[in-house]
Amino acid sequence: MPSAFKNIELAYGDTYLKFDISEKNLLKTLSVSMAAAIGNIPAAIDKALQEPIGSLPLLDLLKKSNPQKPLIIASDHTRVVPYYSLIMDRLLDAFHKAGIGPNQADLLIAAGSHRAPSCEERETMYGPKAFDQLNLYAHNCDQNCIALNRLTSGREVEVNQRLLESDFIIATGKITPHYLAGYSGGRKAVMPGCASRNSIAANHAMIVRRKNGPGQLDKNPIHLEMVEAASLARIDFLINVVPTPDDKIAGLFAGHWQRAWESGVELCRKVWSVEYGGLADCIIASAGGYPRDINLYQMQRMLNNLECAIKPGGTIVLVGQCREGIGQDGFGHWMERHSIKEILATPEENITAEAHRAYATALVMDKCEVLLISSIEKTKAEELKFKFMPDCQSAIEYLKHKHGIDFKCYLAPQADSIMLERRHL
């Protein structure tokens, strides 16, 4: 009896790519279980601000400190933070009640080494009220960065001077699994969000020590240095959300920058963990559409999220539009100019700000082949050491030829933030 086929749709930019796969080939869809979402978001935000973790309520803090130059640190356009504009509106309400006037407070976009978001992107993300009543600045990692005290490692960390000039700092963002830091959110607002290019490079170069990974915090030097940098920058209050896979909110965590974040991490692990069984011949994965697949630099993290579930010599198929191409020139240059072995042999001190992503890619490509389905031209994709595929059905045919008609495959439709945990019988 012929095998039945399953019709698959994977997010690609603002649309979907469709293909068929035989059910005999599909081991499992690695999907996050749909977490319960908060229903009344305005009430939840108010409660988080009024009953914070390890801190006085935000309004009480503002009245007590009477800041003249408050600052909000915000995520950039490559991060989807659900209900961000509503969160900003509530922060502005607190400012107003504390006597902080319109355009007295700044908003610093924690762009790290990414490009600055456009005016349209800013208004869409943060809302018209924040766009009108806050002074919006995008962090530039090559300008206006000042050294904090030295880290315990002995090296300096440099951050945007606005952090040092402000007298009350609120960090915002989301908490999801992250292949370098273990989890996003919290301390990442400062490092790498508002750090200099050299500081970002030195921090991310610790990937060569191979103690990082999604959900990995214990003995992770990248995470530990981020915590130390955030402590030196003196964040006064934090509000982070744990999103659901459908861009709703599973939890809101506000208060002390570290304690509130740690509480959010506990929920994040429950929401974003997915169990898998044996190793597969291949994985077909989408980042989850725009803006998660805005460029190849952002999509790359899927490789490190997924490689634990693939056999040596296996294949990972990345599906994402990459409307802005590679995204970071440094990443592209490293992938073009150096072999996989050369990248992996690079000493930590020679890893530049964007080269860590090439190193992370090389770790996976040293183990398996990576196919790319995107708007990036075939010649450019293959210069970057990805095998170009024009569409998903062509990739399926390639997998049949490479691994045999009975190949075993995982499907990961939202692999940007997934955290895989192997099931042990």
SETI-184690 format. One record per residue: x, y, z of N, C-alpha, C in turn. Coordinates in steps of 0.02 Angstrom, whole numbers, padded with zeros to 5 digits, always signed. Layout:
// residues N
XYZXYZXYZ/...
//
This chain:
// residues 425
+00042-00060+00000+00000+00000+00000+00044+00062+00000/+00033+00109-00046+00076+00168-00050+00069+00211+00013/+00124+00245+00030+00124+00287+00089+00083+00349+00078/+00048+00371+00130+00010+00433+00127+00057+00492+00129/+00034+00548+00103+00074+00608+00103+00044+00661+00148/+00087+00700+00177+00065+00754+00222+00083+00820+00189/+00033+00864+00186+00044+00931+00158+00071+00978+00212/+00128+01009+00197+00161+01052+00246+00162+01124+00222/+00152+01170+00268+00161+01242+00255+00212+01269+00304/+00263+01303+00279+00314+01333+00322+00315+01408+00310/+00316+01446+00364+00318+01519+00359+00381+01542+00322/+00371+01590+00278+00425+01615+00235+00411+01689+00223/+00447+01734+00260+00431+01805+00256+00360+01816+00280/+00320+01849+00238+00250+01862+00255+00202+01810+00225/+00230+01758+00196+00189+01707+00164+00210+01638+00186/+00191+01586+00147+00207+01517+00164+00232+01479+00103/+00277+01432+00115+00298+01385+00062+00264+01318+00077/+00238+01288+00025+00202+01225+00033+00239+01168-00002/+00236+01109+00028+00265+01050-00003+00233+00988+00028/+00244+00932-00004+00218+00868+00021+00276+00824+00043/+00265+00787+00097+00314+00739+00120+00279+00675+00140/+00308+00618+00122+00278+00554+00140+00278+00545+00215/+00223+00521+00242+00217+00511+00314+00269+00461+00340/+00292+00416+00297+00343+00367+00318+00410+00402+00332/+00420+00460+00301+00483+00496+00310+00483+00543+00371/+00423+00560+00394+00417+00610+00446+00417+00578+00515/+00472+00588+00553+00476+00562+00620+00430+00598+00668/+00433+00664+00667+00395+00705+00714+00399+00778+00694/+00347+00815+00708+00350+00887+00702+00372+00915+00769/+00428+00949+00770+00456+00977+00831+00423+01044+00845/+00364+01042+00874+00326+01103+00887+00319+01114+00962/+00322+01176+00980+00311+01195+01050+00237+01187+01066/+00222+01156+01122+00152+01150+01143+00124+01220+01155/+00063+01231+01133+00034+01297+01139+00021+01314+01212/+00059+01361+01238+00054+01379+01308-00008+01423+01319/-00033+01420+01380-00089+01463+01398-00067+01536+01395/-00105+01576+01360-00088+01647+01352-00128+01689+01401/-00098+01744+01423-00132+01791+01466-00189+01823+01427/-00248+01827+01458-00306+01855+01424-00308+01931+01427/-00307+01958+01487-00313+02030+01497-00243+02060+01503/-00214+02079+01446-00146+02104+01446-00138+02170+01485/-00182+02219+01475-00174+02281+01513-00173+02270+01589/-00218+02227+01613-00221+02213+01685-00157+02177+01708/-00131+02132+01665-00070+02095+01683-00010+02141+01686/-00006+02189+01640+00050+02237+01642+00045+02279+01705/-00015+02303+01721-00024+02344+01780-00004+02305+01843/-00025+02243+01847-00008+02202+01905+00067+02191+01911/+00100+02179+01854+00173+02168+01854+00210+02230+01879/+00186+02289+01859+00219+02351+01879+00204+02369+01952/+00145+02349+01975+00124+02365+02043+00147+02313+02095/+00158+02251+02072+00179+02197+02117+00241+02163+02088/+00295+02200+02081+00355+02173+02048+00392+02123+02092/+00439+02089+02062+00480+02039+02096+00544+02071+02122/+00554+02068+02187+00616+02094+02217+00626+02168+02211/+00571+02207+02208+00577+02279+02197+00515+02313+02223/+00521+02378+02237+00463+02419+02249+00423+02426+02184/+00359+02442+02188+00321+02457+02126+00356+02511+02086/+00347+02509+02021+00382+02556+01978+00366+02628+01996/+00303+02644+02007+00285+02713+02022+00318+02736+02087/+00321+02692+02137+00354+02710+02199+00428+02723+02189/+00460+02681+02147+00531+02691+02132+00542+02759+02098/+00499+02775+02051+00507+02838+02014+00498+02898+02060/+00448+02895+02103+00436+02950+02149+00493+02957+02199/+00520+02901+02221+00575+02901+02269+00639+02929+02239/+00655+02910+02177+00719+02931+02147+00713+02997+02109/+00651+03016+02090+00639+03079+02055+00689+03090+01998/+00692+03044+01950+00743+03050+01897+00729+03109+01850/+00783+03140+01828+00778+03194+01780+00792+03171+01709/+00829+03115+01703+00845+03088+01636+00834+03012+01635/+00770+02991+01640+00757+02919+01638+00767+02891+01567/+00780+02827+01565+00796+02794+01501+00762+02726+01499/+00730+02711+01443+00704+02644+01430+00748+02611+01377/+00771+02551+01391+00807+02511+01341+00756+02465+01307/+00754+02466+01241+00704+02428+01203+00737+02383+01151/+00706+02326+01138+00729+02280+01086+00721+02311+01017/+00760+02286+00969+00757+02314+00902+00708+02276+00857/+00709+02292+00793+00661+02265+00745+00670+02191+00729/+00726+02161+00749+00736+02089+00736+00704+02046+00789/+00675+02076+00841+00642+02039+00895+00567+02053+00894/+00528+02002+00901+00455+02011+00907+00437+02010+00981/+00419+02068+01008+00398+02073+01078+00323+02087+01078/+00282+02037+01095+00209+02047+01092+00186+02105+01136/+00138+02143+01109+00107+02198+01146+00159+02250+01170/+00210+02259+01131+00263+02306+01151+00237+02377+01159/+00194+02398+01113+00169+02467+01116+00126+02477+01178/+00090+02426+01200+00049+02432+01260+00093+02436+01322/+00148+02398+01323+00196+02402+01378+00225+02472+01382/+00244+02499+01324+00272+02567+01323+00221+02618+01347/+00158+02610+01327+00106+02656+01350+00100+02656+01425/+00103+02596+01456+00098+02591+01528+00158+02622+01563/+00217+02615+01534+00276+02647+01563+00270+02723+01559/+00244+02748+01504+00233+02820+01497+00181+02845+01547/+00130+02804+01561+00080+02823+01611+00113+02830+01680/+00158+02783+01695+00194+02786+01759+00238+02848+01762/+00271+02864+01706+00312+02925+01704+00269+02987+01718/+00211+02990+01686+00166+03047+01694+00145+03055+01767/+00127+03000+01799+00105+03002+01870+00163+03022+01916/+00224+03008+01894+00283+03025+01935+00308+03095+01920/+00274+03131+01876+00293+03199+01860+00346+03205+01807/+00357+03153+01769+00406+03154+01714+00369+03174+01650/+00389+03229+01621+00351+03258+01565+00365+03225+01498/+00324+03241+01447+00335+03217+01379+00404+03239+01354/+00438+03193+01321+00505+03205+01292+00559+03220+01344/+00545+03204+01407+00597+03208+01458+00637+03143+01461/+00603+03088+01444+00635+03022+01446+00660+03002+01377/+00712+02961+01378+00741+02934+01316+00723+02860+01308/+00721+02838+01246+00716+02767+01230+00777+02749+01188/+00816+02702+01213+00877+02681+01178+00865+02611+01149/+00868+02606+01084+00856+02543+01049+00919+02501+01053/+00913+02443+01085+00971+02399+01096+00986+02359+01033/+01016+02393+00985+01027+02364+00919+01089+02320+00916/+01131+02320+00969+01192+02280+00965+01233+02301+00905/+01249+02253+00863+01286+02270+00801+01240+02268+00740/+01173+02267+00752+01125+02267+00696+01117+02338+00669/+01083+02343+00612+01066+02409+00585+01013+02441+00629/+01009+02507+00625+00958+02544+00661+00890+02533+00627/+00837+02524+00666+00770+02518+00634+00748+02584+00604/+00707+02580+00553+00682+02640+00520+00630+02675+00564/+00612+02736+00547+00560+02772+00584+00494+02733+00583/+00478+02705+00526+00416+02667+00521+00418+02606+00566/+00475+02571+00567+00482+02512+00611+00477+02532+00684/+00506+02589+00701+00503+02613+00771+00432+02627+00793/+00395+02662+00752+00326+02678+00771+00283+02616+00775/+00294+02569+00729+00257+02506+00730+00272+02466+00793/+00335+02462+00812+00355+02421+00870+00333+02452+00935/+00348+02516+00945+00339+02546+01011+00274+02585+01018/+00239+02597+00963+00175+02631+00965+00181+02706+00956/+00128+02739+00932+00130+02811+00918+00143+02854+00980/+00118+02832+01038+00127+02872+01099+00202+02875+01118/+00235+02817+01117+00307+02815+01132+00346+02852+01078/+00325+02845+01016+00359+02877+00960+00357+02953+00968/+00301+02979+00995+00292+03052+01002+00321+03079+01068/+00319+03040+01122+00333+03067+01189+00401+03045+01217/+00436+03002+01182+00503+02982+01204+00553+03005+01152/+00614+03020+01174+00668+03036+01127+00700+02970+01107/+00690+02950+01044+00713+02885+01021+00782+02889+00991/+00826+02845+01016+00894+02839+00989+00910+02766+00977/+00944+02752+00923+00967+02684+00909+01040+02678+00929/+01055+02628+00969+01125+02616+00988+01167+02601+00926/+01225+02632+00923+01274+02618+00870+01337+02591+00905/+01354+02529+00892+01410+02498+00928+01478+02527+00911/+01480+02572+00860+01543+02603+00840+01548+02676+00862/+01499+02700+00900+01500+02770+00920+01478+02778+00993/+01507+02828+01025+01484+02852+01090+01478+02798+01144/+01528+02755+01147+01530+02703+01198+01585+02718+01248/+01570+02710+01312+01615+02727+01366+01627+02665+01410/+01688+02659+01434+01707+02601+01474+01677+02605+01544/+01649+02548+01567+01629+02539+01637+01691+02516+01676/+01682+02500+01739+01736+02469+01776+01756+02403+01744/+01816+02381+01758+01840+02319+01728+01801+02260+01755/+01793+02210+01712+01761+02147+01731+01810+02106+01773/+01784+02055+01805+01828+02011+01844+01880+01976+01799/+01865+01972+01734+01912+01943+01687+01972+01989+01675/+01965+02052+01695+02018+02101+01685+02007+02146+01625/+01961+02129+01581+01951+02171+01522+01894+02221+01535/+01895+02275+01496+01845+02326+01502+01783+02307+01461/+01725+02332+01483+01665+02328+01442+01642+02399+01429/+01628+02413+01366+01607+02480+01345+01533+02479+01327/+01496+02529+01351+01425+02533+01338+01407+02603+01314/+01348+02608+01286+01323+02673+01261+01324+02724+01318/+01349+02783+01302+01357+02834+01354+01291+02855+01385/+01236+02845+01349+01170+02864+01378+01154+02823+01440/+01181+02763+01445+01170+02723+01505+01202+02757+01565/+01260+02787+01555+01296+02818+01610+01269+02888+01625/+01238+02920+01576+01211+02987+01586+01141+02986+01615/+01106+02930+01611+01038+02925+01636+01038+02912+01711/+00985+02934+01744+00981+02924+01817+00927+02874+01837/+00895+02842+01788+00848+02787+01803+00840+02747+01739/+00857+02682+01741+00857+02640+01681+00806+02584+01688/+00763+02579+01638+00714+02523+01635+00733+02481+01574/+00745+02417+01584+00760+02371+01529+00697+02333+01510/+00684+02326+01446+00624+02290+01422+00645+02238+01371/+00600+02194+01353+00614+02144+01301+00577+02079+01314/+00603+02025+01284+00571+01960+01291+00622+01908+01312/+00596+01852+01338+00638+01796+01359+00621+01735+01316/+00670+01714+01276+00664+01652+01237+00732+01616+01239/+00734+01552+01222+00798+01517+01220+00846+01551+01171/+00910+01551+01188+00960+01584+01147+01023+01542+01146/+01050+01529+01086+01105+01481+01079+01171+01505+01110/+01179+01571+01116+01240+01598+01147+01231+01610+01222/+01178+01647+01238+01167+01670+01307+01127+01622+01350/+01103+01568+01321+01059+01522+01357+00987+01544+01350/+00974+01607+01367+00908+01638+01359+00918+01711+01341/+00872+01739+01304+00873+01810+01290+00843+01848+01348/+00838+01914+01341+00807+01955+01393+00854+01973+01449/+00827+02009+01498+00867+02027+01557+00930+02064+01539/+00986+02035+01559+01052+02066+01552+01073+02078+01480/+01041+02045+01431+01059+02055+01361+01042+02125+01336/+00999+02160+01372+00984+02229+01353+01047+02272+01353/+01092+02258+01400+01154+02295+01405+01208+02264+01361/+01219+02200+01368+01270+02163+01330+01236+02105+01295/+01230+02107+01230+01263+02150+01181+01223+02212+01160/+01160+02218+01185+01115+02268+01158+01142+02338+01153/+01177+02361+01206+01202+02430+01207+01278+02432+01216/+01312+02380+01195+01385+02377+01204+01422+02396+01140/+01487+02410+01148+01529+02427+01090+01544+02365+01049/+01565+02376+00988+01582+02320+00944+01637+02276+00975/+01688+02309+01004+01742+02270+01034+01718+02229+01093/+01673+02257+01133+01647+02220+01191+01604+02162+01169/+01563+02174+01117+01521+02120+01090+01565+02064+01063/+01617+02083+01026+01662+02033+00997+01695+01991+01051/+01721+02023+01103+01755+01987+01156+01708+01940+01193/+01647+01963+01204+01597+01921+01238+01577+01861+01195/+01558+01874+01133+01533+01820+01090+01589+01773+01068/+01652+01797+01069+01708+01754+01050+01716+01695+01097/+01688+01700+01156+01692+01645+01204+01653+01583+01181/+01621+01588+01123+01589+01530+01093+01641+01474+01081/+01704+01494+01071+01756+01444+01057+01767+01398+01117/+01745+01419+01176+01752+01377+01236+01699+01322+01238/+01648+01329+01196+01596+01278+01186+01560+01259+01251/+01542+01310+01289+01504+01300+01351+01437+01335+01349/+01417+01356+01289+01353+01390+01279+01304+01344+01244/+01242+01364+01241+01191+01327+01205+01123+01350+01228/+01070+01335+01190+01002+01353+01211+00987+01326+01281/+00967+01370+01326+00950+01350+01394+01009+01340+01440/+01070+01349+01414+01130+01335+01453+01153+01398+01489/+01147+01399+01555+01170+01455+01596+01229+01435+01641/+01226+01376+01669+01278+01354+01715+01346+01350+01680/+01395+01386+01706+01463+01387+01680+01468+01413+01609/+01417+01449+01587+01418+01479+01520+01451+01548+01525/+01513+01555+01502+01550+01618+01512+01518+01678+01477/+01483+01665+01422+01451+01719+01385+01395+01749+01428/+01353+01706+01455+01300+01729+01500+01328+01763+01562/+01377+01734+01593+01404+01760+01656+01434+01830+01646/+01466+01842+01589+01493+01909+01576+01437+01958+01563/+01384+01936+01530+01327+01980+01518+01296+02002+01585/+01291+01956+01632+01264+01972+01698+01308+02024+01732/+01374+02015+01728+01420+02062+01760+01415+02131+01728/+01409+02134+01662+01403+02198+01627+01338+02234+01647/+01283+02197+01652+01219+02227+01671+01222+02253+01742/+01257+02217+01785+01264+02239+01855+01302+02304+01859/+01354+02311+01819+01394+02373+01818+01354+02431+01790/+01309+02417+01743+01269+02469+01711+01212+02493+01755/+01195+02455+01807+01146+02476+01858+01077+02487+01829/+01046+02433+01806+00976+02436+01784+00932+02443+01846/+00885+02490+01845+00843+02504+01903+00778+02463+01903/+00755+02443+01844+00691+02406+01840+00690+02369+01774/+00655+02313+01774+00650+02272+01713+00579+02249+01703/+00559+02247+01640+00496+02213+01622+00510+02172+01559/+00503+02107+01566+00513+02059+01512+00451+02016+01504/+00439+01996+01443+00383+01950+01430+00411+01883+01406/+00375+01830+01422+00387+01764+01392+00333+01755+01339/+00351+01756+01275+00300+01750+01222+00278+01678+01212/+00220+01670+01182+00197+01604+01159+00218+01598+01086/+00216+01538+01057+00235+01530+00987+00192+01570+00938/+00130+01587+00959+00087+01626+00914+00088+01701+00932/+00143+01723+00962+00154+01794+00976+00103+01824+01024/+00082+01784+01072+00044+01810+01129+00091+01809+01189/+00065+01820+01248+00108+01823+01307+00089+01768+01356/+00138+01726+01373+00128+01674+01423+00139+01700+01493/+00184+01750+01500+00199+01777+01566+00233+01845+01562/+00219+01887+01611+00251+01953+01618+00290+01954+01682/+00352+01978+01678+00396+01977+01737+00428+02046+01744/+00416+02077+01801+00442+02144+01812+00473+02149+01881/+00519+02196+01888+00551+02208+01953+00626+02212+01948/+00660+02181+01996+00733+02180+01998+00759+02148+01934/+00808+02179+01902+00829+02158+01835+00851+02085+01831/+00880+02058+01885+00902+01989+01882+00850+01941+01910/+00820+01957+01966+00772+01912+01997+00710+01903+01954/+00685+01958+01926+00626+01953+01883+00642+01912+01820/+00701+01924+01792+00721+01886+01732+00727+01811+01748/+00757+01794+01804+00765+01724+01823+00697+01690+01832/+00648+01726+01858+00580+01698+01863+00551+01686+01794/+00565+01732+01748+00541+01723+01679+00574+01665+01644/+00637+01653+01659+00673+01596+01629+00639+01530+01647/+00615+01524+01708+00582+01462+01729+00521+01448+01685/+00482+01499+01672+00424+01490+01628+00445+01478+01556/+00496+01513+01534+00520+01507+01465+00538+01434+01449/+00572+01402+01495+00593+01333+01483+00532+01288+01474/+00480+01300+01513+00419+01260+01507+00384+01272+01440/+00385+01334+01418+00348+01353+01357+00385+01330+01294/+00452+01337+01292+00489+01330+01230+00529+01265+01223/+00524+01220+01273+00559+01156+01268+00519+01106+01226/+00554+01067+01186+00523+01015+01146+00565+00952+01151/+00533+00896+01165+00569+00833+01170+00576+00801+01101/+00632+00767+01091+00641+00727+01031+00669+00659+01052/+00662+00610+01008+00686+00543+01024+00754+00529+00993/+00756+00487+00942+00819+00470+00910+00843+00524+00863/+00904+00515+00838+00933+00562+00790+00904+00550+00721/+00892+00604+00685+00862+00601+00619+00915+00607+00564/+00897+00584+00503+00940+00596+00445+00940+00669+00427/+00883+00703+00438+00877+00772+00416+00824+00809+00457/+00828+00874+00455+00779+00918+00486+00762+00972+00436/+00698+00984+00425+00676+01040+00383+00647+01092+00431/+00674+01154+00428+00658+01203+00479+00644+01272+00450/+00595+01306+00478+00581+01376+00463+00591+01416+00527/+00613+01479+00518+00621+01522+00577+00555+01545+00604/+00502+01542+00563+00437+01566+00584+00414+01628+00548/+00447+01645+00492+00426+01703+00453+00457+01768+00476/+00435+01823+00445+00461+01890+00459+00441+01913+00528/+00484+01947+00568+00553+01968+00551+00606+01916+00571/+00585+01857+00592+00633+01807+00615+00678+01784+00559/+00654+01787+00497+00695+01768+00439+00713+01828+00397/+00722+01886+00431+00736+01948+00395+00802+01944+00357/+00851+01906+00384+00915+01897+00350+00946+01831+00372/+00998+01812+00338+01031+01748+00353+01065+01749+00421/+01090+01807+00441+01123+01814+00505+01075+01796+00562/+01013+01818+00557+00963+01802+00608+00940+01729+00603/+00934+01704+00542+00912+01634+00533+00962+01583+00557/+01026+01602+00556+01079+01555+00571+01070+01519+00637/+01042+01554+00687+01037+01525+00754+00998+01460+00755/+00955+01450+00703+00918+01387+00699+00964+01327+00697/+01021+01335+00663+01067+01279+00657+01090+01253+00725/+01107+01300+00769+01132+01280+00835+01075+01257+00881/+01014+01278+00866+00956+01253+00903+00941+01180+00885/+00957+01160+00824+00933+01096+00798+00986+01041+00792/+01050+01060+00790+01102+01011+00771+01105+00952+00819/+01082+00959+00880+01085+00903+00928+01041+00844+00907/+00991+00857+00863+00944+00804+00843+00961+00773+00776/+01018+00790+00748+01036+00766+00681+01095+00717+00686/+01095+00667+00642+01150+00620+00639+01212+00652+00608/+01272+00632+00627+01331+00654+00590+01324+00636+00517/+01339+00684+00474+01330+00673+00402+01259+00686+00378/+01216+00708+00424+01146+00722+00406+01138+00788+00370/+01076+00810+00365+01061+00870+00326+01010+00913+00363/+01024+00978+00366+00976+01026+00392+00954+01070+00334/+00889+01078+00325+00861+01120+00273+00833+01183+00306/+00863+01240+00292+00840+01304+00319+00793+01338+00269/+00734+01357+00293+00684+01390+00251+00671+01460+00279/+00688+01512+00241+00676+01580+00264+00690+01629+00208/+00651+01682+00205+00654+01728+00148+00719+01766+00143/+00745+01792+00199+00806+01834+00199+00798+01894+00153/+00745+01933+00165+00731+01990+00121+00787+02042+00123/+00826+02043+00177+00882+02089+00182+00949+02053+00171/+00946+01996+00136+01008+01961+00117+01044+01929+00176/+01109+01936+00176+01151+01905+00228+01140+01940+00295/+01134+02006+00295+01119+02042+00357+01179+02075+00389/+01234+02039+00395+01294+02067+00425+01354+02050+00381/+01389+02102+00357+01444+02091+00310+01500+02048+00341/+01515+02060+00404+01569+02023+00436+01557+01948+00435/+01496+01929+00451+01477+01858+00449+01487+01830+00379/+01463+01867+00329+01470+01843+00260+01542+01837+00238/+01583+01886+00257+01654+01885+00236+01690+01824+00266/+01676+01809+00329+01708+01751+00360+01687+01686+00326/+01624+01681+00310+01599+01619+00278+01627+01612+00208/+01637+01667+00173+01663+01665+00105+01738+01651+00102/+01774+01681+00147+01848+01683+00141+01884+01626+00176/+01850+01592+00221+01884+01540+00260+01848+01473+00254/+01887+01420+00257+01858+01353+00258+01828+01340+00327/+01787+01288+00332+01757+01269+00396+01812+01254+00447/+01863+01218+00425+01918+01200+00471+01956+01262+00493/+01966+01310+00448+02002+01371+00466+01962+01411+00517/+01897+01416+00507+01855+01454+00555+01859+01422+00624/+01853+01356+00627+01853+01322+00691+01922+01323+00725/+01973+01336+00686+02041+01340+00715+02059+01411+00737/+02013+01459+00727+02027+01529+00744+02031+01537+00820/+02084+01567+00846+02089+01579+00918+02035+01628+00941/+02017+01623+01004+01964+01666+01032+01979+01740+01021/+02041+01760+01030+02058+01831+01025+02052+01858+00953/+02045+01815+00904+02039+01836+00834+01966+01834+00808/+01920+01815+00852+01850+01813+00832+01821+01883+00837/+01800+01912+00781+01773+01980+00779+01699+01978+00797/+01668+02039+00799+01599+02045+00824+01549+02001+00787/+01558+01994+00722+01510+01954+00683+01537+01886+00665/+01601+01874+00679+01632+01810+00662+01607+01754+00707/+01581+01771+00767+01555+01718+00810+01500+01679+00776/+01461+01714+00733+01406+01680+00698+01434+01633+00644/+01491+01652+00614+01524+01607+00567+01551+01546+00604/+01578+01557+00664+01604+01501+00704+01546+01454+00723/+01490+01483+00744+01432+01443+00762+01407+01402+00702/+01408+01433+00643+01388+01398+00582+01437+01342+00565/+01501+01356+00572+01552+01306+00556+01546+01245+00602/+01529+01256+00665+01519+01200+00711+01468+01150+00684/+01415+01177+00655+01362+01133+00628+01383+01105+00560/+01412+01146+00517+01432+01122+00451+01488+01071+00454/+01525+01071+00509+01576+01019+00519+01544+00951+00533/+01481+00952+00553+01446+00891+00570+01398+00869+00515/+01366+00917+00481+01315+00899+00432+01311+00950+00376/+01274+00934+00325+01264+00978+00267+01205+01024+00281/+01208+01086+00256+01154+01133+00266+01128+01157+00198/+01065+01145+00185+01032+01170+00125+00996+01235+00141/+00991+01280+00093+00960+01345+00105+00908+01359+00051/+00847+01372+00073+00792+01394+00029+00776+01465+00048/+00795+01513+00007+00785+01584+00023+00787+01625-00040/+00782+01691-00033+00787+01736-00090+00859+01753-00107/+00907+01728-00068+00978+01739-00083+00996+01699-00146/+01032+01731-00191+01050+01699-00255+01093+01637-00243/+01087+01589-00289+01122+01526-00284+01198+01536-00276/+01227+01579-00318+01299+01590-00315+01321+01615-00247/+01284+01663-00220+01302+01691-00156+01292+01640-00100/+01237+01603-00102+01225+01551-00050+01281+01501-00049/+01305+01480-00107+01357+01429-00109+01425+01457-00093/+01436+01522-00105+01498+01555-00080+01500+01553-00004/+01441+01555+00026+01436+01554+00099+01436+01483+00127/+01444+01433+00082+01449+01362+00100+01383+01329+00117/+01327+01361+00097+01261+01330+00100+01247+01299+00032/+01211+01244+00031+01190+01214-00033+01123+01244-00052/+01120+01278-00108+01060+01312-00130+01007+01263-00154/+00944+01275-00134+00887+01238-00159+00834+01287-00182/+00806+01278-00241+00757+01327-00266+00690+01325-00230/+00672+01267-00202+00608+01261-00168+00608+01199-00123/+00556+01191-00084+00553+01136-00035+00548+01068-00069/+00511+01064-00123+00503+00999-00156+00570+00975-00186/+00610+01022-00210+00676+01004-00235+00719+00978-00178/+00711+01008-00119+00749+00985-00060+00729+00914-00041/+00664+00899-00046+00640+00831-00030+00672+00780-00078/+00674+00797-00142+00705+00751-00190+00779+00742-00176/+00812+00795-00155+00883+00791-00138+00893+00745-00078/+00850+00751-00028+00855+00709+00032+00844+00635+00015/+00797+00622-00031+00786+00553-00053+00849+00524-00085/+00880+00564-00127+00940+00542-00163+00998+00531-00115/+01004+00576-00066+01061+00573-00020+01052+00520+00034/+00993+00517+00064+00983+00474+00122+00939+00413+00108/+00915+00407+00045+00873+00350+00028+00800+00367+00034/+00758+00330+00000+00686+00347-00002+00652+00338+00066/+00684+00302+00111+00656+00293+00178+00689+00339+00230/+00717+00395+00208+00750+00441+00254+00702+00462+00310/+00731+00477+00368+00691+00497+00426+00705+00570+00442/+00650+00607+00449+00656+00680+00451+00614+00709+00508/+00643+00759+00542+00604+00801+00587+00584+00864+00550/+00526+00891+00569+00502+00955+00543+00501+01005+00600/+00530+01063+00591+00532+01115+00643+00504+01180+00614/+00439+01193+00622+00408+01251+00589+00422+01318+00622/+00449+01317+00684+00463+01380+00719+00527+01371+00758/+00582+01364+00721+00645+01342+00751+00688+01399+00778/+00665+01462+00770+00705+01519+00791+00720+01517+00866/+00672+01496+00906+00681+01498+00979+00670+01430+01012/+00666+01378+00974+00652+01312+01001+00711+01287+01044/+00695+01249+01096+00748+01220+01138+00735+01145+01142/+00778+01106+01109+00768+01034+01105+00798+00999+01165/+00761+00951+01192+00784+00910+01248+00771+00837+01231/+00822+00797+01233+00816+00727+01212+00778+00686+01265/+00732+00648+01241+00693+00604+01285+00732+00541+01299/+00743+00526+01361+00780+00465+01380+00731+00415+01409/+00729+00357+01378+00682+00304+01400+00709+00267+01460/
//
